[in-house]
Amino acid sequence: MIQHFSFKPLFENTKLPGWQIAFFYKHQRYEGEYKKDGSIIWSGSIPPNEETVKKMIHELMLYHVYD
């Protein structure tokens, strides 16, 4: 389960897509850049079960950003 999920726009103009994301997963902090197509560029280590984590992040972004 993802905990303490946060995101912020990469650009001042919030209409431009791209977000910096950060969260904890299995007691470790992960950071990355969430692109408009749903892909993620990780900053540092890649979480275990990457595909499962990507699905959870995508659902969170749909709820918070695209709602």
C-alpha positions as CSV (number, residue, x, y, z in Angstrom):
1,M,0.0,0.0,0.0
2,I,1.2,3.5,-0.9
3,Q,1.4,5.9,2.0
4,H,1.9,9.7,2.3
5,F,1.4,10.2,-1.4
6,S,2.2,13.8,-2.6
7,F,2.4,15.4,-6.0
8,K,3.1,18.9,-7.4
9,P,3.2,20.3,-10.9
10,L,6.5,20.5,-12.7
11,F,5.7,23.8,-14.3
12,E,4.3,27.1,-13.0
13,N,1.5,27.0,-15.6
14,T,-0.6,24.2,-14.1
15,K,-2.2,23.5,-17.5
16,L,1.1,22.0,-18.7
17,P,1.2,18.3,-17.8
18,G,3.8,16.7,-15.6
19,W,4.1,16.2,-11.9
20,Q,6.7,15.4,-9.3
21,I,5.5,12.5,-7.1
22,A,6.7,11.2,-3.8
23,F,5.4,8.4,-1.5
24,F,6.3,5.6,0.8
25,Y,6.0,2.0,-0.2
26,K,7.0,-0.9,2.1
27,H,8.7,1.6,4.5
28,Q,10.9,3.2,1.8
29,R,10.5,6.6,0.1
30,Y,10.3,6.8,-3.7
31,E,10.2,9.7,-6.0
32,G,9.6,10.2,-9.6
33,E,8.1,12.2,-12.4
34,Y,4.7,11.3,-13.6
35,K,4.2,12.1,-17.3
36,K,1.0,13.0,-19.1
37,D,0.8,9.6,-20.7
38,G,0.9,7.9,-17.3
39,S,4.6,6.8,-17.5
40,I,6.9,7.3,-14.6
41,I,10.5,8.2,-14.6
42,W,11.9,7.2,-11.2
43,S,14.4,9.4,-9.4
44,G,16.6,6.8,-7.7
45,S,15.5,3.3,-6.9
46,I,12.6,1.6,-8.5
47,P,10.0,0.1,-6.1
48,P,9.4,-3.7,-5.9
49,N,6.4,-4.8,-7.8
50,E,6.8,-1.8,-10.1
51,E,3.7,-2.6,-12.3
52,T,1.4,-2.9,-9.2
53,V,2.8,0.4,-7.8
54,K,2.3,2.2,-11.2
55,K,-1.4,1.1,-11.2
56,M,-1.9,2.5,-7.6
57,I,-0.2,5.7,-8.6
58,H,-2.3,6.0,-11.8
59,E,-5.5,5.6,-9.7
60,L,-4.4,8.3,-7.3
61,M,-3.5,10.7,-10.1
62,L,-6.9,10.1,-11.7
63,Y,-8.6,10.9,-8.5
64,H,-6.5,14.0,-7.5
65,V,-5.5,15.6,-10.9
66,Y,-7.9,14.4,-13.6
67,D,-11.1,14.5,-11.5
